[in-house]
Amino acid sequence: MNISDRLERAGKIIGAGIDEKGTAEILGFMGVSNFPVETLGELALYSELLPKVVDYGYTNSQRLLHFLWDALDRSPICLNVSFSIPMRRIIAGALFKRCGRNLIAEEGVRFNFGQGIELGDDVFFNRGVYLDSKGGIEIGSCSGFAENVQVFTHTHSESDHTRRTYGKVTVGNYVVVYAGSVILSGVTIGDEALVAARSLVARDVEPGMMVSGVPALPVRQRRSEGRRGRGLNHLWLKDGAYQDK
């Protein structure tokens, strides 16, 4: 079975409502053959130990989809982008609260509740992106996160660690967050804004503004040369690979 056939079959299994048998079949497409189906019936995820699971819950299909997302990165076929990028799209389309067209997610992208993630079209996640989606994360179209960007949507009380406060993070359209930056709970980043590498974003960012530093502060307006939206050419890979032309 070639890669195209494997992806088509995986899409049908997930679209029909994935179960343990279907999960084992998809694992086979990833090169993990003869995975014991019976152990999938005992599957538990780390996210199920988090207090927010009371609000989100986990259906069996959500649990299996999250498992497949992480399992893909642990299989050699992860290195073959002709399989891994489309496969992540298939999983995200069923697991995330909303997933637009043309998602490109590299290896090492982690999240705790796919049910709390909303994505527009042409979103890009480079390697090592971490999405603490407990409080909700919404990312607009044509926005990209570079390597090792982290997003946090909750905080803890200093006097009682069991008291938590959640705040949704909202990222607009045509935003770029550069490598190693951290976005904290409750932040909104406006359309076409830029976050410089290694910044700590603790406050809202105005549209079209570049911020930098720890904490991140406004530096200047984006040098867009009069371009807006599609004219900014947010094509993430060579020749816009994996994005509709």
Secondary structure, 3 states (H helix, E strand, C coil): CCHHHHHHHHHHHHHCCCCHHHHHHHHHHCCCCCCCHHHHCCCCCHHHHCCCHHHHCCCHHHHHHHHHHHHHCCCHHHHCHHHHHHHHHHHHHHHCCEECCCCEECCCCEECCHHHEEECCCCEECCCCEECHHHCEEECCCCEECCCCEECCEEECCCCCCCEEECCEEECCCCEECCCCEECCCCEECCCCEECCCCEECCCECCCEEEECCCCEEEEECCCCCCCHHHHCCCCCHHHCCCCC
